[in-house]
Amino acid sequence: MTLASPRSIIGVLICLLISPLATAKPVNHVVLVWLKAEISVEQRNTIMQAGLQLQNIPGVISVHTGLPVASDRAIVDDSFSFGITIELPDANAINSYLEHPIHVNYVATHIKHSAEKLLIYDF
């Protein structure tokens, strides 16, 4: 019987250890927000700026907020007030992100009372 060389055993172990890392793909949590008509531009800007604090949640890779780009194309919906994109390390991170106190507080303080409509996409 021939035994595997230490070098090949180490190679197999390394592959086993890094394979979950190689298959985990970042997930984008995209939120489009339609604000109530009475929300001012200043209030909108404050809400968008406050959204950047979501970067402080463990596991969050990046946070971006932005205004819609005006378009004449019928297929483009530019009717929302602003969007926010949160990049997470993988799909397993979504629930812990949503339950984190910083996220819960942001939604309660800035979104619930001012948003008329939300659309959320995770991909």
N, C-alpha and C positions, 0 to 999 in steps of 0.2 A: 504494500500500500504506500502511495506517495502522498506526503503531506504538502499542503500549500506553503509557499515561502512566506516569511514574515512580511515581506514587502507587499505581496498580493493580499494578505489578510488586512493589512493597514489600509490598502486601497479600497477594499470592500467596505471596511468600517467607515471610512471617510465618505464614501458614496451614500451609505445608509444614514449617516448623520446629516448630510447636507441636502438630501433629496426632499425633505419637507420644505426646506427653505427655497429650493429651486421651483417647487410647484406653487408656493404661495404667491399670489399676484395682488398687487395693490388694487383697492376698490375706491371708486369715486362716489361720494354721497353728495348728490346735487339737489339743492333746494331752490325752487323758483318761488318768489313771494310776490303776491299782489297785495299791496297795502290798501287800507280803507281810504276813501277820498279825503277825509279830514286830516290825514297825516301829512305834515309839511315836508318840504325838501330837507330842512334842517333835522327834523325827526328821523327821516329816512336815512340821512347820513350818519346820525348817531347810532341807529340800529345796525347799519352796515359796519361801522367802526367797532361796535361792541362785539360783533360776530367774530372779529379777529382773535378774541380771547379764547375761542375754541381751540386755538393752537396749543394752549396750555394743558389740554387733556392728554394723558399718557397714551402713546400709540399714534396720535395724529401726526401725519407726515407734513401736511401743508393745508392752509386755509386761504381761499381767495374769495373776495366779494367783488361784484361788478354790476354795472347798469346794462340794460339791454342795448344792443346795437340796432339802431333803426334800420328797417329794411322795407323795400317795395315789393319783395318777393312774397307771393301769396302763401307759400309753404312755410315761411318763417313767422313764428309767433313772437312778436316783440312787445306784447301788451303787459308783461309783468313789470313790477317796480324795481326789483333787483334780484340777483342770484347769488348764491353762496355755494362753493364747492369745497368739500373736505376730503382729502385723500387719506385713506386708512391702509394699514399694511395688508389686510386680507379681509375676506367676508366675515370671519369669526370676530373681528374687532367691532363690527357694527353695533351689536347689542351693548357691549360695555361702554362704547362711545355715547349711545343714546341714553344710558342710565347714569352717566357720570354727572355729578352735581353741577359742574360748570355748564354743561349742555342743558340740563333741566332748568337751571336758573336763567340762562339766556332765553330759552323758549318762554318761560313764565313771565319774565320781565319785559322782553322786547317784542316777542312774536304774537303771543296769544291775544293781547288786547289791540294790536295794530294791524294784523293780517286779515284780509278778507278771504284769501284763498292761498293754498300752498300746493305745489306739485313737487314730488320727491322722486328721484331716480337714483338707484344704486346699480352701478355696473363695474 
